[in-house]
Amino acid sequence: MAQSSVDGELIGIDIPPHTCPVCKRVNDAVTCPTDSTARPSTGDISICFTCGSISVFEADFTLRSLKDFELEEEYDVAQRLELAQLQQRIRELHPLDRN
């Protein structure tokens, strides 16, 4: 896949497979909305396109769940609102049994 944006549409960059810690979906690509060639680094966040959970990349491309206090410490109110809106849109596109 290893491509950038085409006509404004975001296309993923291949990375080693990583598993969402919430829904267990295995993903092998990422997309950065502000830099189509960016690769994740340790501490970067990931929003699962299946369940909408927010995780953090470790050095080996594994993901761990982002703790609430980390979200509050690292992101301002506007950024947290944007993340919440993105999560909501993903969850509307991919409804899961959340019981």
N, C-alpha and C positions, 0 to 999 in steps of 0.2 A: 504494500500500500504506500509507504513512504513518499507522500506527495504533499504539496502545499495547497493553498487555496486556488480554486479555479472559478473564475467569474464571481468572486465574492462568496462562494460556497466553501465551507470549511471541510478539509479532508484530513484524516488522521495520519500520524507519524508512527511507524512501527516501533515497538519497544518490546522487551521480554514480557511474556505473559504475566499478568498480575490478577489477583482475585479480589473482588469486592468483599470486605469483611462482613458486610451486612447480608447481601443476597447471594453471595458466593459465585456470581457471574465472573467468568474468566474473560479478560480483555487483553488484546495484544496491540492496541493502538491508542494514541491520545491525540487530542486536538486542543490547541490553545487559541482562544478567540481573539487574542491581541497579537499573536505572532505565530503564523502558520508553520514556521520551521522550528519552533521551540520544542525541546525535549525536557521532561520533568527532572528536577533535581531534588535532593533530599530536603524534605520540609515543604515542598510544593503540595498544594491540595489537588484532589481529584473529586469530581462529582460523577457518580455512577449514572450512566445513561439508561440503566435498567430500573434502579430503585430510587435514585436521587440522593443517596447518602453521600456525605462529605467525608473524605478520607485524606490521609497524609501519606505521601511517598516516603519510604525509607531508602537508604542507599542502594539496596539490592532490588529495587522496584517492587517490593512487597508494599502492601497498603495496610495502614492501621486506622481505626476510627478516630476522627478528630474529637477531642474532648471539648465540652462546652466552654470551659475556661480558656482554652487555646483560641477558640473562635472569638471570644470577647476580648482577649488580649491582643490578638494579631490583626483584627479587622474592625474598622469603624462601623458606625451604625448604618451608613449608606451601603457599604460593602456587604454587611450581613443581610440587609434587606434585599439586595440584588441576588445574593446566594439563595435566600429563602424563596424568592420569586422563581429562580431557575429550578430549584427543587420542585416547586409546585407544578411548573410546566412539565417537567419530566414525569412526575407522578400522574399527571392527567393523561399523558401519552402512553404510559406503561403502568396501568393500575395493577397492583399486586394485592394479594390477600395480606393485609397488615394486622391481622388479629394476633 
